[in-house]
Amino acid sequence: MQKLPEWLNPEPWLNRQYTTADIERAIGAEAPTERELAALLSPAATDFLEPMARRAQAITRRHFGQTIKLYTPLYLSNFCNGGCRYCGIAADRKAKRTVLDKEHLRHEMEAIKQMHLEELVLLTGERMPEADLPYLRDCVAIAAEYIHNVNIEVFPMAQNEYRQLADAGCTGVTLYQETYDPVVYKKMHRWGDKRDYFQRLDAPERALRGGMRAVGIGVLLGLADPRFDLLCTYRHAKHLLKNYWQAGLSISFPRIQPQLGGFEPDHPVDEKMLAQFIFALRICLPEIPLVLSTREPQRVRDGMAGLGISKMSVASKTTVGGYSDDSEESTEQFSISDERNIPELCEMLRTKGLEPVFKNWDATYREPAEYVRREA
């Protein structure tokens, strides 16, 4: 089996016993490192959530002000060749499959444009004849006619394929490793293209070399030891920041939600643990946008807004299409927990003294980025 890259191998921080002094030192550290992150992720830090929250909030305000950036996802297709145990649209699920044609996509974009959002994420399953590169390139070009900031969350691609999408108007790629534990990864991905761990691991770098201006990373919390996975997420982020320092980077915290197939996680993450993890990553990665989607219930999103989280999805649909009146019925990838519309979410944010941001990107800057990679 291919070895993990050296930059990903975490130090044995997880096996250490952390004291009260270790946790207090980590919370107050001016330049926290992986050592401090491991302490803040440890079970010993669960009794320090209040001081962690105060520090995370202060850091968030310093770097992001009182703002929460909003975006919405649009599923283009739920066809998939993958055998992911945790996914509602895996190839062996008895799911109703559909794909948006160009006319229907334009109807969806008209509906989304009426929501006044200016950041969109286009999603598919793994690479399929129904949703391959030419199809995705056409969809990006159409979406870019309506929305300033068009991103994708799809299958891993080659550098030249990412370049084609950047040329069509795509500005960013979100690609979760799901888990950085290669043994668990193999167990969770029974067949299909996604079974290739390293093809997925290297994709964010290929996207940046292909001209994308931003990448989003993360793990699916619950598949493996979340503390190991989050230490690896931190290391992945630091690697990307070191080598592509001009690029944008964000981290998401998705947890497993109910889906067709009924998968139950081996390492469940409760709300208290999720809050601890968000605070820890915010303290140790102060300038990185942290994202919380509508996977999470209202109370969690309300509580985390501004306490580390600086970006949220809103009015999300996890069926194909779903925004226009002529959307066809299809099986959703997972269940949405926060079903509030845009006015309802914005009212909550303003009640907390936060300002929802609908646009912070202009189509003028869509030309593919060119990076000078920093070699070690």
N, C-alpha and C positions, 0 to 999 in steps of 0.2 A: 504494500500500500504506500502511496506517495506520502512523504513526510510533510507535516505542517510547516509553513514558512517560519523562519526564526522569529520574525516580528510578532507572530501570533502566539507563540508558546508562553503562557502566563507563568510568572514566578509562583512558587508554592505558598502564596499568601493565604489561600483558603484553608490550609491546615494549621494556621496559627491561632492562638488564643489571644483575643484582644481585650484589653483592660479598659476601665473607665478613662484612665489617662490617655490611652491611645485614641479613643473616640473623641474626647474633648480636644485633643491636639489636632485631629483630622478636621473637625468642624471649623476650627479657627485658623487653619493653615493658610498662609498667603499664597503659596504656590503648591497646592496639593498634587501629589503624584499617585502612581498606582498603589503605593503602600497605603496612602490615606483612603483611596477608594475602596480597597479591600476591607479596611476597618469599618468604613461607613456602610458597606454592604453586609457585614457580618451580623450574626444573631445578637451579638453584644450591643449593637447600635439601636436595637428596637426600642430601648427605653429612652432614646435621645431624639425622638421624632420632633418634638417641639423646637429645640434649638436648631436641629437640622432644617426644619421648615423656615425658621426665621432667617437663617443664613442663606438658604436657597432663594427666598423671596427678595432679599437685599441684592443678591447677585443678579437675579432676573431683572429687577428694576434698573440696576446700573447699566445693563447691557441692552435691554429691550424696552425700557420705559414701562409705561402702563398699557402696552398694546398686546393684542392677541391677533395673529395673522390667521385668516380663514381661507379654506379651500374646500373643494368638493370632488369626490371621485365619480367617474363614469365608466361602467363596465361595458366594454365593446363586445365581448364574447365570453361564453362559459364553456366552450369546447376545450378539452384538455386531454393529453396523453399521460398525465402523471398518476402515480399511485400513492399520493400523499395520504397517510392514515388520518390526518386531522382536517381534511378539506372536504367541503360539501360538494365540490364539483370534480372530485377525482374521477378518473376514467371508469371505475367500476361502480360509481353511484348511479342509481336510476334517476338521473336528473333530466329535467326538460332543458334541452340545449337550444341556443339561438345565437345569432350574431347580427350586429347592426349593419344594414346596408347603408350606402352613402346618403340616400334620401332620409332614412330614419335618423341617421346621425345628425343631419342638419336640423331635423325637428328637435332632437335632444339639445343641440347647441343653442337653438333659439330659446328653448325653455330655460336652460342654464343661464344664458345671457340676461334673461329677465330677472334673475336672482341677484344681479349686479356683482357677482363674484368675478375676480380676474385671475384666479389660479385654479387649474384643473388637473386632475390626475386621470389618465386613461389606463384601464386595466384589461388584461386578458388572462387566460390560462396559459399553459405551456404552448410552445410553437406547434401550430396545427395548420393543415391546408386552408381551413376556414379563416384563420387569423395568422397570417405569416407576415414577413417583412414588408412586401409591397402593400398589403392591406393596411398594416399599421402606419406605414409612411403616408398613405393617402388620408388616413384618419387624422394624423397629426396635422397635415396641411389644412384640412377642413377646419379642425378645431382652432387652429391658429388664426383663422379668419375672424373668429368671434372672441377669443380669449387671449390676453396678453401673455400669460405664463402657462404653457402647456408642458406637463410632465408625463412620464410613463411609469407604470409598475407592471412589467411584463416579464417574459422569458429572457435569460441572459443571451447576449449577442456578441458578435465579433466587433472589433474596433471599427472596421469600415462600415458595418451596418449601423452602428451608433452614429457615425458621421453622416450617413444618409438621413437619419431622423433629425439630427441637428440642423442639417441643411433645409429640411422641411419645416422647421420652426419649433422643434422640441428643445427645451431648455434644461431639463433635469430628469434623473432616473432614480427611482426608489427600488431597492432590491434587498430584501431581508435574507440573511443567511439561514434563518429559521432556528438553527442551532449550530454552534461552532464545535460541538462535540462530534467528531467524525463517526464514532460508533453509533451514537443515537441517531445521527443524520441518516446513516445507511438503513437503520431499522425503520425510520419513519417514512423513507422514500423507497417504496417497494419496487417500483419500475419507472421507466420513462426518462426523459432527458434530465429531469431535475435530480436524478440519482447521482449525477456527477458533482461531487462536493466542491472540487477545485475549480471547475468551470464557473460555478456560481460565486465562489470566493473572490475570484479575480475580476469579476464583471464590473464592479464599480470603477476600478482603474482603467479598464478598457473603455468604459463610457466617458471618462474624463479625457483620455487620450483621443477619443473620437469626437471631442468638441463639446461635450455636455458641460454646462456651467455649474451644475450642482448634483450631488448624489445624496440619497437618504439611505441609511443602514439601520439595522435593528435585528432582534431575535423574536421568535414567537415564544413568549414566556409561558413555561409549563412543559415544554418538550424535554428539557434537560435541567441540570442544576442551574438555576437562574443566576447564581452568583458567579459561577464559572463563565456562563454565557455573557454576562454583563462586563466582566473583566476583559473578555475577548473583544466585545464590542468597543470598549474603551481603547484597547490596543489597536484595533482596526482603524478607529477614528484617528488616533495619534499617527498611525502610519500614513493615512491619506493626507492629514494636515501637514505632515513633514514633507511629503513628496509633491503635493498639489496644493500648496498653501494659498494660491489665488482662488481656488474653487470654493463653492458653497458646500456645506455639509450639515446634515440634520440627523437626529436619532429619534426613532419611534419606540413605543413600549406596548406593542399589541399583546393581549392575552388571548388564550384560546376561548372561543365563544361557541355556544350550541350551533350545530351544523348537521346536515344530512349525513348520516353515518354514525353519529352519536359518540365520537371519540372523546375519551376522558383523559386529561393529562396525568402523567406520572409524577409531576412536580408542580402541583397547583400553587398559584401565586394569589394570595388574598389581597384585599384592598390596602391593608396596613403595609404589607410587604411592597406592593406597587408604589405607595407613597414614599417609603424608605428608599427604594431604588431610584425614583425620580429625583429626590433630594440629593442623593449621593452623586449621581451623574451631573446634576447642575452645579454642585460645589466643585467638582473636579474638572468639568468642561464648561467654564463660565460663559464662553462666547458662542456655543453651539445651540441652534434652535432645537428644542425638545418638543416632540409632537405627541398629541393624544387624540385618538380618533373616536368616532361614534361607536366603536366596539364597547366603550366603557359607559356605564350608566350615568345618569344626570348627576347624582350626588358626587361621584368620583370626579367628573369633569369640572363641576362647579368648585369643588374643593381644591383641585390642582391648578386651576387657571391662575396664572401669575405667581404660583409657588413652584417655579421651575419650568412649567409648561409655558411656551410662548407661541404655539401654533396648534390649531384644531381644525378638524373637518367639521362640516355642518350640512344638515339636510341631506345626508348621504343615502344612496340606494345601492344595495349589493346585488340586485338583479341586473340583467343586461338592460341598458337603457333605464327606464323607470321615471324619467323626469317629464316626458311629454305625454299628452293624452293618448297617443297611439302606441304606447309601449306594449310589447308583447309579454305574456307571462313567461318567466323562466325561473329556474332554481337559483337561489342566492348562495353565495359562497359561504357566508356565515350570518348569524343573526345580528341585527343592529340593536344596540341597547338604548342609545340616546336618539329619540325620534323627533326632537324639537325642530321647528322650522327656524329660518334665519332671524325673524323678528324676536322670537322667544329666546334664542340663544344670546342675541345682542342685548336684550333687556337684562338678562342675568349678568352679563359681563359689565354693563354700565352700572348696575347695582353694586358691583364689587369695586367700582372705581377704575375699571379697565375699558380700553377703547378698542372695539373691533376694527381690524384693518382689512379692507377688501382688495386693495391693490398696493403693491410696493415694487412693481416690475413693469417695464414698458417694452413693447414689441420692438422698439428701436434697437434694443440690445440683443436681438436674437441670433446674430451671427455666431457661428461655432467658435468656442474659445480655443485658444492655443496656449498650452502650458509648457513651461520648461521644467521638466521633472528633476527634482533634487535627488541625486544619487548618494547613497550612503558612503 
